[in-house]
Amino acid sequence: MATITFVNEGKEAIAMDGANLRMKALENNIDIYKFMAKLTNCNGYGQCATCVVEITEGLENLSPKTSFEEKKLKNKPANYRLACQTLVNSGNVSVKTKP
């Protein structure tokens, strides 16, 4: 089990190994989308790249980046991830939403 700390919101969520970061955020009423993306996002299918988050701690406790993430985030810092493509493995993680 892991603890996900949502830094901007001051909230924590408990996640089983392999839990999807986007789903855990939504289950805990964490808004990860900016502006119009709240209406136009792809609902977690990894097509729109609007669920970008910054991992401030525990990057090593996440699944490797998918090829879609590599493509969409190539000009972003290495600690940026797409929440819908990120699985939380064993270990704690701190996340900043809407970087």
N, C-alpha and C positions, 0 to 999 in steps of 0.2 A: 504494500500500500504506500501511497505517496501523498504528500500535502502540496497542493498548488496554491501559492499565495498570489493574489491579484493585487499588485502594489498600488495602483491608482485608486482602487475601490476600497482598499483596506479589508478585504475579505479573504477567507481561506476555504478551500474545498478539499475533501478527501477523495482520492481516485484509486481505483483498483489498477493493477499493472495492465498496460495496454489500453487504457481509457483514452478516448479522443479529446484533445484539448478544447476544441470548439464546443463539443457537446457538454463537457463539464462546465464551461463558462455559461452556456445558455441555461443549464439545469440550475445554476446558482444565481440567475438573474444578473449576469455580468454582460454588459453591452459591449461587444467587440467591434461593432461597425460604425463608421463615420457617415454622417449626413445621408445622402441618397442611397448609400450601400445598404442601409437598413431595409430598403424596399427592393433593391435590384441585385442582391447577392444570390449566389447559386445554391443556397441551402446546404452547403457543405460538400459539394461534389468536386471541388478543386478546380473550378473552371474560371472563376472571376478574380481571384487574388485580392479580395477586399477584406479578408479576415487576418491581416498582418498583425502580428504581435511581436514584442521585443522580449527575449528571454534574458533576464538580468542575473539569474542564478540557476544552476542545475541543467545547463545545456547538454551536458553529458548523460543526463537521465531521460533524454528524449530519443525517439526513433530518428534514424538518419533522414536527411532531406530527400524528398522524392525528386524525380527528374523535373516534374512540373514546378516544384519550389525552386530548384536550381535555376530554371529558365526565368521564372517570374521575379525572383529576388536577386538576380545576378549583380545588380548595381546597388544593393542594400548591404548593410553590415551583416557579418556572418551570424550574429545572434538574432536576426529577424527570421521568423517562421510564419507559415500559414497555419492558423489554428486548426483548420479542417483537415490538414494533412499530417498533423503532429500527434503522435501517440506518446503518452506518459508512461515510462517504464518505472521500475522501482527507484525511488529517490525523489527528494523534494525539488520543487521548481518554483521560481518567482517569475511572474509575467507582468509586463506593462502593456496594457491595451492601448490601441490607437496611437502608436508611436509617430 
